Amino acid sequence: MAAAIRDTLAFIDRLMLEMIEQQENKVLDLARQIHPGLTTEDIRNPHDFSDLIQNGIWNFEDGILSGLKSAHMALRAKLLESAE
């Protein structure tokens, strides 16, 4: 039973990584539409780019990305807990 739970959590972990990657690409693409030439590192510090901060759509999508990352961290904690 424990192995099945670990397998399920590992599957969800991989799925979360895929979702995060997809959302990261979406956020970066949108950021580049707003401010051409931005890099992944640039959008980690959006306060340096007022046009990003002022764009509600970009902030919404970036918020989704933050939520996905938070959920993923919680899942990883559960994975570690189940491994003990």
Secondary structure, 3 states (H helix, E strand, C coil): CHHHHHHHHHHHHHHHHHHHHHHHHHHHHHHHHHCCCCCHHHHCCHHHCHHHHCCHHHHHHHHHHHHHHHHHHHHHHHHHHHHC
